[in-house]
Amino acid sequence: MPIAVDAVRVAVTLGDPRGIGPEVVAEAAERIRDEHPKIEPILLGSNDDVASLAHRFRVEAVGEFSGSLTSAGELSLAALRRGVEMALAGEVSALVTGPVHKPALHAAGVQAPGQTELLQELTGARTVGMLMAAESTRTGVPLRILLATTHLPLREVPAAVTDALLDEQTSLLDEQLRLRWGMDRPRIALCALNPHASDSGLFGDEEERVFAPAVERMQERGLDVTGPLPADTVFLLALEGTVDAVVVPYHDVGMAVFKTLAFGRGVNVTLGLPFVRTSPDHGTAFDLVGTGRADATSTLEALRLAGRLCRSRPDPTL
């Protein structure tokens, strides 16, 4: 259950030390401290980060950075491990993770394809979900998109999207929208896999063979689930406020819409962990390091949302 406390302590990893993570985290932490004193960020980085940031924030060193690819991955991994350790021990209520470089993590021995899957391994969570959430978008309305499959080659998606997976991921989303967002009965739409939701079997049979049984089972259990609906119309329901969230069958069909409408304001939320985890919706952006053009808005939104989701009652000031 969410921890009801006056102050929300949040562990924040700085991400890959070669990327924009350290600078956007520092800026976002400064702004969140001014805007929302209830949120207390604890930054996790290198010894150099402690030296440069400790006069402004609470910073904990988790390792050294030598400048190599492997060292960057090792430091990123050490920060994630420490953040998980703090969250599981109750030292913090949430974990916000800065952007990492997947090749660096792989050089450090990490086999997981991304931070979401790595956090599942580190916590032993039975199942997790990758929810892209923007409480404010360019259209002015919230947008929440759950990726039923995450980092998979497109050719592997049809076999991976089973009725059991759709049931599992949608049920997890329903549970978390009730628990964390305070919704009494979330309205969820399922995005189809095939063009025009297969058009009665003309373009595939997954909608009838896979999606329909999953939707029927969930409706029988009382979930407010509709679909499968074509990808070219389902997101309009979210933008009109007809549904609270959309479940998509694969990464890019959801991310293309999400980043078009909410890039720089969106937050990656990992559902199913024993604590709240959020992350900005962008990568390391090596080309922006030190240019002054790195935008901290998404990291600030990740901190805001982490603070909000940790509270047993939604706090309108967060």
N, C-alpha and C positions, 0 to 999 in steps of 0.2 A: 504493500500500500504506500501511497505518497507520504512523505514525512512532513507533518505539520509543525513548522518551526517559524520563528520570527525572521531568522536569516537563513538564506539558502546558500550553502557552501558548494561551490562547483569546481571540480578539478578540470583544468584546461591544458591539453597538450598543445605544444607549439607547432607540431607537424615537422615536415622535413626542414632541417636548418638552412638549406640552400634556397628554399622557396619563400613565398610571401607570408607564410604562416606566422613567424615571429613578429613581423611588423603589424599585420592586421589584428592579431590577438592582442598585442599591446594597446593598439588604438581602441579596439572594442572594449577591453577591460577598463580603460580610462573612462570611456563614455558610459558604460554600464554602472560604474561606481558613482558617477555624477547623477545619472538618471534614476537608478534604482539601488539605493544603499542596502536594500534587503538582500541583494545578490552579492556574494563574496567570492570572487574568482581566485583560485590558487593555481599559478602557472607552473607547468612541468617542462623543464628544458635542460640545457647543458650548463656546465659550470660558467661558460661565458655569458649565458643568459642571466644567471644569477648576478654576475658582476655588473651587467648593464641595466638590469631591470629591478633589482631588489630594493632600490631606493624609492621605487614607485609602487611596487606590488609585493605580495607574498609570493615568492618563487622558490621552488624546490628543484635542486639539481638531480638528474637521474643518470648522467653520464657525460662523457667527453665527445667532442666532435673533432675529428682529425682532418676533415676536408674531403675524404674519399666517399665513393658511392656506398660502400659497405658500412662505413661509419655512420653515414646519414640514416641508413636503414636501421642500424643497431640502436641509435639514439631514439628514433621514432618508435621502435618497438619497446624500448625501455620505458618511455613515457606512457605508452598505452598500458603496459603491464602495471606500472605504478598507479595510474588512474583507476584501473579496474580494482586493484588491491584496496585503494582508499574507499572506493564506492562500496565494495563488498563488506568492508570493515565498519561502514557507517560513518567514516570520517568526512565524507562529502555526500550530498544528495544526488548529484548528477555528474556526468562526464561530458565535456565538450571537446571534440577532437579537431585539431588543425589539419590542413591538407597534407597528405603524405605522397611519396613517389613510389609507385608499386614496384618498379625495377629495383629501387634501393631496398625495399623490404624483402624482395626475393633474394637479393644479394646477401642479406642478413640471415637467410635461411627460412623465411616465412613462405609457406606454400599456399596459404589462403589467398584467394584472388582479390580481396579488398578488406577494408577495415571492418565492415559489417560481419563478414564471415570470420575474421580473426577474433573479434569480440565475442562471437558465439563460442569459439573454441576456448577462449580464456575464461569465460564464465560457466561453460558447461550448459548453456541454455538449450532446451530441447528444440525449439524452433524460434526463428527471428523473422522479422519483416522489415523491408526497407521502404519507409514512408517518406515521400517528398512533400513537405508541408510549407505553405506560404499563407500566413494569416491575412496578408494584404498583397494583392497582385496589381498589375498594371490596369486591370479592369475594376479594381476596388473591392473585389470579393475574395474570400478565402479559396484556396485550391489545395486539395490533398489527394495525392496519387500514390498508391501502393504498387510496387513492382513485384509481381508474383514470382518472377524469375529475375535474377540480377545480372551478374557478369557471365553470360553464356554466349557462345557463338550462335548466330541466328539459326543455323542449320540444326542445332540441338534443342531449340525451343519447343517444337511440337511434341516431342517425346517427353519433355520435362513437364509440360502443362497437363497435369492429370486432374481428374475430378477431386481426388484426395488433396492435392496441393491447393487447388482453388478454395476448397472448403477450409483447409487449415489456415491459409493466409487471410481469407475474408473474415473468418471467425476471430482470428487474432486482432484484426483491425477493428472489428465491432467491439471486442472486449476493451481495447485500449482507448477507443473514442469515448466509451462510457466511463472508464476509470480515470483517464488523464484529462480529457477535454470536457468531461461533465455532461455528455449528451445522454439523454434518457433512452432514446431509440435511434441510433444512427441510421441514416439512409445511404445505402451503398449500391453503386452500379458496377457491373462487370463489363469490361471492354472485351469485345470479341477478338479472336485470333485472325480470322480470315476477312478479306474484303467484303463489305456489306453483310457481315455476320454470316457468311457463306451463302446468303440468298437461297435459303431452303435447299442447301446441298449442292448448289452449282459450283462452289469454289472451296469445297472441303466439307468434312463431316464433324469436325471437332465441336462445333457449337451444339449440335444435337447429341453427339456421343459423349462429350466430356463436360461441357458447360451446363447443359440443361439438368443432368442428374445432381450436380453439385448445388445449383440454385434451388432445386426442388427440396433437397434435404435441409438446406439452411432455412428456407421459408417454413418448412414444417417445424423447425425448432424455434420459430418466432423471430428470426432475423429479417430486417427490412432490406431485402436484396432484390435487385432487378437485373435483367440481362439474360444472355449476352447482347450488348448493343454495339453497333458498328463504331469503329474508332473515329469516323468522320462526324459523328453526332454526339457521342456519349459525353464528351467534355463540355458541350453546351449545357448539359443538365447541371454540371457543377458550377458553371459560370452564371447560370440563372438562379442558383440556390435551390434547385429541385432535389439535389442529392448532396450529402456531406463529404463524400469521398468516392474515388473511382479506383478499382483494382484493374491493373493492366497485365497482359500475359507476358510481356517482355520489355526489356530495359528502354529501348529507344522510342517505342511508341508513346511511352509516358514521359520520358525526359525531353523529347522534342517539344511537346506542348508545355511542359513545366518551365523549362528554361526560356522559352519564348515569352511566357507571361510573367515569370517571376524571377528571372536571373538577377542575382545580386540581392534578392530579398528572401530567397528560398532557404529552407533548412532540411537537412537529411536527418530523420529521426529513426533510430533503431528500435523497433517494437519487440517485445518478448524477453528483453534482458531484465535482470533483477534490479535495475536502476534506470534512470533516465539517461539516454545518450543522444546528443544532437551534434551536428557538424554543419559547417557552411557548404553551400552547393557548388563550390568551385574547386579547382585543383591548385597545384603549387605555383603556377604562373611564373616560372623562372625568368621570363622575359620582362616582368614588371618589377623585379626585386630592385630596391633602391632608387626607383624612378619617381617615387611620389605619386604614382598613378594607381597603386593597389587600393581597392575599395574594401573597407572593413564592414560594410553594411550587413552582409550575410553572416559574418561571425557575430556581429552585434545581435542580429535576429536569433542566432543559435543560442546565445546567452539568455536573451529575453525569454525564448520559448522554454529552455531548460528550467528557468526559474518558475515559469508559470505551471509547467507540467509537474513539478515537484510538490506543489501545494495541494493539500487535501480539499481545499475549496479554491476555485479559480480566483485569482487576484486580478481585478480589472486594471490595476496600475502596471502590470507586467506585460 
